[in-house]
Amino acid sequence: ESARSVQHFTMYRALFAICCLCVLACATAFQAGAAKVDGTLPIGVPIAGFNHGDRRVPHWPVPEFGEYTAFMTPSQGVMNPTWIKALVLDDENGERICFVTMDTMCADSSLAFLAVALAHADGFTIPLEKITFSGSHTHSGPGAWVPELGIQLTPTMDLFVPKVQRLLAKSIASAMVQAERNLQAATVGVGLGQVTNVTHNRRANISPYVNSTTIDPNLAILKVDDASGNPIATLWNFAVHGVCFGPDNMYYSSDIMGGASDNIEKQGGGIALFINGDAGDISPTSDACANKPDYVGGHTLANTAMDVRKSIDAKPTGNITFASVTVDFGFTQTNWTLARNKNCTQGGPFDICSICEVLHCDLNLEGPQSLVEEEPRFTAFGLEIDGKNTLFVSIPGEALLELGWQIRNDSLDLGFDETFLVGYSNNYLMYFAPPDEYVLGGYEASLTLWGINTAEKVRAGCFAAAKQIQPAAAQSAQVPFEKKAYTILKDRVLESSSSPHRRT
C-alpha cells in the first residue's frame, strides 16, 4: 500500500509538473523585442519637406552644389535626434513580423531593400515581406536619400546622394537586428482612443465636403509588455502632418509626433513607435504646435496614448497573420487644368480662367518611367487576441481622410474589429485624393499622380492584402471589393469630429 501511494504521488507530481510547463508555455506564447537607434544624419544633409523659404537655394532653379545638396540649402544643426525604431512580434506558431518607424518624410523600397540586406548580413531573420517601413512624415527630417526623380524635384528631398541613403539604411538595419535580439516573453493588446483638439482639415477652404474639424480622431494603441508587466513598447497610430516647423527651420526635428513619442517614453510607455495614418489633408492646429519643441499638442497626444495604454488588458497569447501584395500602377497619368490646379474658374490674365471654363481646356500628361515608384507593396498584418481581430494595412503615401474611412469600412466588412492605417509606408507615391476631391483641385489633388482613380487603386491594394488574412469567422461572407460612395465608419466616429457624409 505504501509503495502504491508513493507511485501515485510520483505520478501526480509528474502530471502537476507537466501542467505547469504547459501553462508556462502558453503564458509565454507571444514574444516581442524593440529597439531605437539615433538615425540623425550628418549636418549639411538637406531637410526634407519644403522646397521654399530658407531651404531653397537663393537663385533657384540654379543649383549650388555642396557635399549633400544641390537645389536645397544644407541643414544647420540638430534640434532633437531623428530616431529609427523597430518592434518585432512573434506568436505561438512562430509567425514573426517587424514594424520599422523612421523620423523621415516617407518610406522608399530601395531604402528598405538595402536595410534588409544589411540586417540579414548581421543575422536578422525576417524577410522583407513581413516588415513595414513607415516614415513619420516630419517635414524637418533628412533629405537626399530617395532615388526617384519625381521625389527629388518636388518640394521634398533634393537630389539623391547614395552615401546618405546608405547611412540611413545602416541605422534601420541596426534597429531591426537589435529588436530581434531583444525578443522575450511578452503580452500584447490593442486599444483605441480619440483626440479631436490637435488637428484640423487643411482643405476646408477648398472643399465643400469638409470643414476644419473634419479629421480622423482615432488614436490607436498597440501595447507590448514583458511577462512581468514592464513596458517594452507602445506603437501608436494617428493622422497628423509633421508641419509645426516650417521652411524657416534648418535644424533636424521629429516635429509634433516626435514630441509626443518622447513624452510617451518619459511616462513609462517603453519605446514609442509612431505610425501616421490618413493625414493627407490633416495638419496640426496652431494651438497644438504652441511652445514647440515642447509641443502642447504633443502632451495631449501622449497623455491620451498613455490613458488608452493603461486601459488595455494585454494577453500572453494570440495569432499573427500577414500578407504582402505588390500592385503595378503603371505610368503616372496627371490631368492639369486651371480649375483644378489654380482653383481658377473665372477672370485671370486675359480672362483665361473664364475662357478655359467654357472650352474645358486641359492637359493630360503621362509621366516617364521611374518618375515615382510604380509598383507599391501593400502589407497587411493581422493580430487576433482573445477573439478580437485587428488589421494593420500599409498605405504607400498620403491618403486623404475620405480614403482612410473607406479603407476602414472595407476592413470592417472583412470582419476586422479595428484597423491601424499604416500610412507613408513601404513606398511613397505622393497624394491619394478621392475622385470628388481630385476634381476640386488644390495642392493634394495636383500631386495625385494616377488621375481621378488613384485613390481607388490604393484602396483596392489595401483590400487585396487584407482579404488574404480575413478572419476565419468572416470568410464565409465572401466580401467583394466594390466602389462605394463615402460613408462614415459605421458608429466608430465621435460626433465631435464633425465628419460629414459625402455626396453620392
Secondary structure, 3 states (H helix, E strand, C coil): CHHHHHHHHHHHHHHHHHHHHHHHHHHCCCEEEEEEEECCCCCCCEECCCCCHHHECCCCCCCCCCCCCCCECECCEECCCCEEEEEEEECCCCCEEEEEEECCCCCCHHHHHHHHHHHHHCCCCCCHHHEEEEECCECCCECCCCCCHHHHHCCCCCCCCHHHHHHHHHHHHHHHHHHHHCCEEEEEEEEEEECCCCEEECCCCCCCCCCCCCCCCEEEEEEEEECCCCEEEEEEEECCCECCCCCCCCEECCHHHHHHHHHHHHCCCCEEEEEECCCCCEEECHHHHCCCCCCHHHHHHHHHHHHHHHHCCCECCCEEEEEEEECCCCCCEEEECHHHHCCCCCCCHHHHHHHHHHHCCCEEEECCCCCCCCCCEEEEEEEEECCEEEEEEECCCEECHHHHHHHHHHHHHCCCCEEEEECCECCCCCEECCHHHHHHCCHHHHCCCCHHHHHHHHHHHHHHHHHHCCCHHHHHHCCCCCCCCCCCCCCCCCHHHCCCCCCC
